[in-house]
């Protein structure tokens, strides 16, 4: 459709004063075309102030909106993903926000929330079933040719691309019975089989967020030691003066994780030195399932502390 024009003059008699039926029909046809999506670069004046959010684009072809302009997403944009963010619903359910992603050469879009996945529903799993103290994965799949939905799995991604021979880069995909699934997030089921942590995969590159804290603890380090609050911690132990062990609920993938700690003396303690918290000097520390920490003061003496805080980041 070009710019709005009339195939006749304003009136059938061309005297400018009478509106004929054919003229009204022409106006109706042109207005209907515009309202139903016939907006193109050729028939919108640059000064028309068209607001992008008022225009309904063909969602099946996949459009990327930046607030001022729109562009078609090509299937050649391998690993493209926008939106599709995992949301916690309850201790046993998760869902995924609307969004657009590329999967095996096809751009898939969804304008509504995904199916709400229930850990107790067998049909929501493409592999495995609910358990305790374990990580599980959320996979998107092509459910209609143009749209995606999600299922659960107990298996991590195995392939970089949609090719069973390609595991050379960051792993994003799994192949189940010749159907490709793309991992878009994961969550942790604690010892009570409740979802208490989840992480997403970097939207543009598909890579997991590495900065996520995998374990932390705040505990009382004097007298009868006790955990005040924690995440991914199974137990603590009193090894000696200024020495404690922390056992992880879920082991780390390796012992190369990073640890940072802090400590505080009792506010009534006359000691004015600031405790230094770090790794204890013992062999094979840290290990994948346990770490030993200590607290000393500036002269090297061991120091029991009212509060000890530890944060851990790693695989």
C-alpha positions in Angstrom: 0.0 0.0 0.0 1.3 3.5 -0.9 0.5 6.8 0.7 -3.3 7.2 1.4 -4.9 8.5 -1.8 -8.4 8.5 -3.2 -9.2 6.8 -6.5 -12.0 9.4 -7.1 -12.5 13.0 -6.2 -14.3 13.9 -3.0 -17.6 13.7 -4.8 -19.1 11.7 -7.7 -20.1 14.9 -9.5 -16.6 16.4 -9.0 -18.2 19.6 -7.7 -16.6 19.1 -4.2 -19.9 19.2 -2.4 -21.4 15.7 -2.6 -20.0 12.5 -1.0 -20.8 9.5 -3.1 -20.9 5.9 -1.9 -17.9 4.8 -3.9 -15.8 7.6 -2.2 -16.8 6.4 1.3 -15.9 2.8 0.3 -12.5 4.0 -0.8 -11.9 5.8 2.5 -13.0 2.7 4.5 -10.7 0.4 2.5 -7.7 2.6 3.0 -8.4 3.1 6.8 -8.9 -0.7 7.2 -5.5 -1.4 5.5 -3.7 1.0 7.9 -5.4 -0.3 11.0 -4.7 -3.9 10.1 -1.0 -3.4 9.7 -0.4 -1.8 6.4 2.2 0.6 7.8 5.4 0.8 5.7 8.3 3.2 5.2 6.6 4.4 2.0 3.3 5.4 3.6 4.3 6.9 7.0 5.6 10.4 7.0 8.8 11.0 9.0 6.9 13.5 11.1 4.0 11.3 11.8 5.3 10.5 15.4 4.3 6.8 15.2 5.0 5.2 18.6 6.6 1.8 18.2 4.7 0.3 21.2 1.4 1.0 19.5 2.3 -1.1 16.5 1.6 -4.9 16.5 4.4 -6.7 14.6 4.2 -10.2 13.3 5.7 -12.0 16.3 6.2 -15.3 14.4 8.9 -13.8 12.2 10.7 -12.5 15.3 11.3 -8.8 15.8 13.9 -7.1 18.1 12.6 -3.8 19.6 15.0 -1.2 21.0 12.3 1.5 21.7 12.9 3.6 18.6 13.2 1.1 15.8 12.6 -2.5 14.9 14.5 -5.1 13.0 13.9 -8.7 11.8 15.8 -11.3 13.8 17.5 -13.7 11.4 18.0 -17.4 12.2 21.6 -16.8 11.3 21.9 -15.0 14.7 23.1 -18.3 16.3 22.4 -18.6 20.0 20.3 -15.4 20.0 18.0 -15.0 23.0 16.0 -12.1 24.5 13.8 -12.3 27.5 13.0 -15.9 28.5 14.0 -15.3 32.1 13.4 -17.9 34.7 11.0 -17.0 37.5 10.4 -18.8 40.9 6.7 -19.4 41.5 6.7 -21.7 44.5 8.9 -24.2 46.3 7.9 -26.8 43.7 7.2 -24.7 40.5 9.0 -22.4 38.1 8.1 -20.6 34.9 9.8 -18.6 32.2 9.0 -15.1 30.9 8.0 -14.4 27.3 10.8 -13.9 24.8 12.5 -14.8 21.6 15.3 -17.3 21.0 17.1 -19.2 18.2 17.1 -22.9 18.3 18.5 -25.1 15.5 18.2 -22.4 12.9 14.7 -21.4 13.7 13.7 -18.2 15.5 11.0 -19.0 18.1 9.0 -16.4 20.0 6.4 -16.5 22.8 4.3 -13.6 24.0 2.9 -15.3 27.1 4.5 -17.1 30.1 5.7 -20.7 29.5 4.0 -23.7 31.0 4.4 -23.5 34.8 6.7 -26.4 35.5 5.9 -28.6 38.5 8.6 -30.8 39.8 6.1 -33.4 40.8 4.6 -33.7 37.3 6.2 -36.4 35.3 5.1 -34.9 32.0 7.1 -31.8 32.8 10.4 -33.7 32.7 12.2 -34.6 29.5 14.8 -36.5 31.6 14.9 -37.5 35.2 12.6 -36.6 38.1 12.5 -34.5 41.3 15.1 -35.2 44.0 16.8 -33.5 46.9 20.1 -31.6 47.1 20.7 -31.3 43.4 20.8 -28.9 40.5 18.2 -29.3 37.7 18.0 -27.6 34.3 15.3 -25.8 32.3 15.3 -26.4 28.6 13.4 -24.6 25.8 12.2 -26.6 22.8 10.2 -26.0 19.6 6.6 -26.8 20.4 4.8 -25.5 17.4 7.2 -24.5 14.6 7.1 -20.8 15.6 6.8 -20.9 19.4 8.8 -22.4 22.3 7.9 -24.0 25.6 10.0 -25.5 28.4 10.7 -28.8 30.2 12.9 -30.0 33.1 15.9 -32.2 33.0 18.5 -33.6 35.4 21.2 -33.5 32.8 23.4 -30.5 32.0 23.9 -29.2 28.4 26.2 -31.5 26.3 26.7 -29.6 23.0 27.9 -26.2 21.9 25.7 -26.2 18.9 22.9 -28.3 17.5 25.3 -30.9 16.3 26.1 -34.1 18.3 29.8 -33.7 17.2 30.2 -30.1 18.4 31.2 -29.8 22.0 34.0 -27.4 21.2 32.6 -24.2 22.8 30.3 -23.3 25.7 27.7 -26.0 26.1 24.1 -24.9 25.6 22.1 -27.8 24.1 21.0 -31.4 24.6 19.6 -33.9 22.1 16.6 -36.0 23.3 15.3 -38.5 20.8 16.5 -36.3 17.9 14.8 -33.2 19.3 17.0 -30.3 20.3 16.6 -28.6 23.6 18.3 -25.3 24.6 19.2 -24.7 28.3 18.0 -21.3 29.5 18.4 -21.7 33.2 18.9 -24.0 36.2 17.7 -24.2 39.8 18.8 -25.9 43.0 16.6 -28.3 45.1 17.6 -28.2 48.7 17.6 -31.1 51.2 13.8 -30.6 51.6 13.3 -30.9 47.8 12.4 -27.2 47.7 13.7 -24.8 45.1 15.8 -22.2 46.9 18.2 -20.9 44.3 18.2 -20.5 40.5 20.5 -19.0 37.9 20.0 -17.9 34.3 22.1 -18.1 31.2 23.6 -14.9 29.7 21.0 -13.7 27.2 23.2 -12.7 24.3 25.9 -15.3 24.4 24.1 -18.2 26.2 26.9 -18.4 28.9 26.1 -18.8 32.6 26.6 -16.0 34.9 29.9 -16.8 36.6 29.6 -14.2 39.4 26.9 -16.0 41.2 27.6 -16.7 44.9 27.5 -20.5 45.3 27.8 -20.7 49.1 27.8 -18.3 52.1 27.6 -18.5 55.8 27.3 -16.2 58.9 28.0 -18.1 62.1 28.9 -17.6 65.8 32.5 -18.7 66.3 32.7 -18.6 70.1 31.6 -21.0 72.8 29.1 -23.4 71.3 29.3 -22.5 67.6 26.1 -22.1 65.6 25.0 -21.1 62.1 23.1 -17.8 62.1 22.2 -18.1 58.4 23.7 -19.7 55.4 23.2 -21.1 51.8 24.6 -24.4 50.5 26.1 -25.2 53.9 25.5 -28.7 55.5 27.4 -28.2 58.8 30.2 -26.4 60.6 32.8 -27.8 63.0 34.9 -26.3 65.9 38.5 -27.5 65.1 40.3 -25.4 67.7 40.9 -21.9 68.9 40.2 -19.6 65.9 39.7 -22.6 63.6 36.5 -24.0 62.0 35.4 -26.4 59.2 32.5 -25.7 56.8 31.0 -28.6 55.0 29.1 -27.8 51.7 25.6 -29.1 51.1 26.4 -29.6 47.4 30.1 -30.2 46.5 31.9 -27.8 44.2 33.0 -29.1 40.8 36.6 -28.5 41.7 38.7 -27.1 44.6 39.6 -23.9 42.7 36.8 -21.8 44.2 37.4 -18.4 45.6 36.8 -17.5 49.3 36.5 -14.2 51.1 35.9 -13.9 54.9 35.5 -11.4 57.7 35.2 -11.6 61.5 34.2 -9.5 64.5 35.1 -9.7 68.1 32.4 -9.4 70.8 31.6 -5.8 71.3 32.5 -6.1 75.0 35.9 -7.6 74.3 38.8 -5.3 75.2 40.9 -6.5 72.3 41.1 -3.6 69.8 42.7 -5.6 67.0 40.8 -6.5 63.9 40.6 -10.3 63.2 41.9 -11.6 59.8 39.9 -14.5 58.4 41.4 -16.8 55.8 42.1 -20.4 54.8 43.6 -22.6 57.4 47.2 -23.8 56.7 46.5 -27.5 56.3 47.0 -29.9 53.4 44.4 -30.2 50.6 42.5 -27.2 51.8 40.0 -26.3 50.3 38.5 -29.5 49.1 35.4 -29.9 46.9 33.2 -30.7 49.8 34.8 -28.9 52.8 36.9 -25.9 53.7 38.8 -25.0 56.8 39.1 -21.4 57.8 40.8 -19.6 60.7 40.9 -16.2 62.3 44.1 -14.5 63.6 45.1 -11.1 64.8 48.0 -9.0 63.6 50.5 -10.8 65.9 49.5 -14.2 64.5 47.5 -15.4 67.5 44.4 -17.4 66.9 41.2 -15.6 67.7 37.7 -17.0 68.4 35.2 -14.4 67.0 31.7 -13.5 67.8 30.8 -13.5 64.1 32.4 -15.1 61.1 31.2 -14.5 57.6 32.3 -16.5 54.5 31.4 -16.0 50.9 32.4 -18.5 48.1 32.3 -18.2 44.3 33.2 -21.0 42.0 32.1 -23.8 39.8 
